[in-house]
Amino acid sequence: MTEEFSKENAQQIAVEFMSQKKNTEKIDIATTEQDHEDWVIRGTCPINVEGHPWAEEFEVVIDTKGR
């Protein structure tokens, strides 16, 4: 793993990805773990189900190339 690709880089990529995917700016990261050379980021983002707000859980896996 290169030093340039840090935990913070992985979190930023996950937040940007989920913000675009769910069309929201409110992304809460719960955990960030390194699994071999991949980063696994878990958290929640708000969704609206028939007028009721809910927190949807997500998991994003990012490899050493930032994908």
N, C-alpha and C positions, 0 to 999 in steps of 0.2 A: 504494500500500500504506500503510495507516495505521500509525502508530508503535505503537499498542496491540497490533497483531497481529504479534508478533515471532517470531523463530526458536524461542525457548523456548516460546511459546504453541503453535506448530505441533507441536513435539515432544511437549508435554503431551497435546494432543488425540490424536495418533497412538498414544501409549502407552496412554491410556485406552481408545481404540477397540480396539486389539489385545488388551489385557488382558481386555476383555469378550468379544471374538470368540473368543479361544482359551482363555478361562478359565485364565489364568496371570498371575502377577505379575512374571515374569521376562521383560522385554522389553529387548533390547539394540539401541540405535540406532547404525547404522554411519555413515550420512551424512544430512545435511539440506541440500538445495539449493533455491534459489529459481529457478523457471522462469516467467518473465514475472511474473505476480502470484500464482501458485500456489506452495505449498511442497511439495516431494517428499521424503518421509522414507523411508529404507530401513534395514532391520535384520534381526534374527533373533529368533525366539522358540522355546522348546523344545517338541517334540512327542514323544509316545511311540508308536512303531511296533512293535507286537507285543512289548512289553516292552523295547525298545531305545530309548534317548533319542537324538533327532536335533535338529538346529537347522534350523528352517524359515525361509526367507527371506521377507520381506514388503516391499511398497511401498505407501505411503499418500500420496495426493495431497490436499492441503487447499487450498481456495480462500480468497479474502479474507474470506469470511463465516464461516470456520471449519468448513466442511462438506467 
